Amino acid sequence: MSADAAQWPSGLPAALAEMMESAAAAGDAFGAPRSAALDAAEAFPDEECALLDASGLPRAYVPERLGGVPGGLPELLNALREVARRDVTVAVAHGKTFLGSVSTWVAGTEEQQRALARLVTDEHAVVSWGLTERGVGSDLLAGTMTATPEPDGGWRITGEKWPINNATRGRLICVLARTDPAGGPRGFSLFLVDKSTLPQGAWEPLAKEPTHGIRGADISGLRLSGAPVGADALIGEVGDGLGIVLRSLQLTRTLCAALSLGAGEHALRLVGEFAAQRELYGTRLALLPLARRVLGRAAASLALADAAALLGGRSAHGLPGEMSTVSATVKAGVPWIVQQVIDDLAELLGARGFLTEHHADGMFQKLERDHRIVAVFDGSTAVNRSLLISQFPLLARLIRKGSYDGPGLAAVTGGAPLPELDPTALRLVSRTGCSIVQAVPDAAARIADLAAAGSVPPRAAELAGLLREQTAAVAEAMAELPPTGKNAPAAAFAVARRFEACFAGAAVLHLLAAPGGTDRAVVLTAALERCLELLVPGHRPPSDAYEPLVPTVAHSVEEPVR
């Protein structure tokens, strides 16, 4: 297989899947026994990362105009999702380079961008992102790493960053450092530090931290001691660091959905295979109604999460000004939905889900542990819901009004090629709210017309109407809450969670309204059913609502065990 990713205009995810399948079949990298052994030893997946390098994945971390693969954020999301289907740890370990590079794509000069693109694509340089420090959690304004200007225009950087993914293994690290002793929103700047150019003693690694999940990842830290960097290490202007980070997070938070989707799909495959083989009550588990419902509902949940992630990634290109809302919604909502999938499947799997041996090389318990960290990456669920809560007044007003960015939404939901991602169009606060949700009434009307014409199941129109009602109810709940600062009440977080479900359901509606086949319509209708389950306490789908989504492996069981 060619290592030139440019040969895959829309096929990098498929090429990665083929490579990983071949490697696993050969009893090598990406196989379950090796993943289990690496996890038990807390060992870094060097061989797997080398294969991903050779297969062209680093080019997906780079904008197309700088030599990256076409397709933008959606293509990268699907590529990392393929890796996470095999091993979330590997996806986390390799994908960090995009997170470390993204600030340069957002605010770097043309020269800085081209230089970094060459390092990533040609040399497969590993780049990490140093934002957090001990004792301050997500409060970036409490950071103590300092950058002091030098007479020659360079800087001296002193301080620690911890815990940081690939802090030790990364050649480069993008750090947020205090450039104004007083701190504040304009008191921090970003620097891309190349450790290979630093003099001896200017930096040292902090020890790898043992972790519950992603055990093999390089979760460590970095200490800089008067590390000298040139003027060209500064990304953006002095004092712009926090704003650049917040805009960059809009892209990385959306990308985290790839990890959740991959983990959820891996879990469904493992449990579907188990159900097809397990003998119980004189039959196969996959033929029992309860098991089939669990499997089908899990598939519907993943279809719901997939719709949210897909339109979230496309929004970065078509609705970049709304990404402050969209990214927080996807980052909080998708891991929440997928964790419920994993929890439900774990009950079906029973004790085998906790075993490190004997069943599927312990892959289920590994992915379950690995997935829990996704909710913490790039701002925890609480942090992202707080960002949503801060935008409730605008969102409530625009949902009630029914206004949205029509051209932008058409770009996101239509079949035309996406415009190139323009990082300069990212905004710290969305002025147009969330068009995907605000357009629910119009989308529901289109679904009703399609159902009348026989293009989608009649049930889809019923569910679309219910979602329209729930979206309006969420807007009312947002409007009733008092303006909140840092200390939002618990009720506000519950409303944020409902909004996340509305967003995912709205994404399904827009996809359902687009041209597609009958099978696709059935899957999306089931996803809508699951959305209403999450939104409406006591909502009871028809007994066969999820039956068409029972994994194919379960459908392959035809006869009871005699």
Buried (B, 14 or more C-beta within 10 A) or exposed (E): EEEEBBEBEEBBBEBBBBBBEBBBEEEEBBBBEBBBEBBBEEEBBEBBBEBBBBBBBBBBBBBBEBBBBBBBBBBBBBBBBBBBBBBBBBBBBBBBBBBBBBBBBBBBEEEBBBBBBBBBBEEBBBBBBBBBBEEEEBEBEEBBBBBBEEEEEBBBBBBBBBBBBBBBBBBBBBBBBBBBEEBEEBBBBBBBBBBEBBEEEBBEBBEBEEBEBBBBBBBBBBBBBEBBBBEBBBBBEBBBBBBBBBBBBBBBBBBBBBBBBBBBBBBBBBBBBBBBEBEEEEBBBBBBEEBBBBBBBBBBBBBBBBBBBBBBBBBBBBBBBBBBBBBBBBBBBBBBBBBBBBEBBBEBBEEBBEBEEEBBBBBBBBBBBBBBBBBBBBBBBBBBBBBBBBBBBBBBBBBBEEBBBEEBBEBBBBEEEBEEBEBEBBBEEBEBBBBBBBBBBBBBBBBBEBBEEEBBBEBBBBBBBBBBBBBBBBBEBBBEBEEBEEEBEEEBBEBBBBBBBBBBBBBBBBBBBEEBEEEBBBBBBBBBBBBBBBBBEEBEBEEEBBBBBBBEBBBEBEEEEE
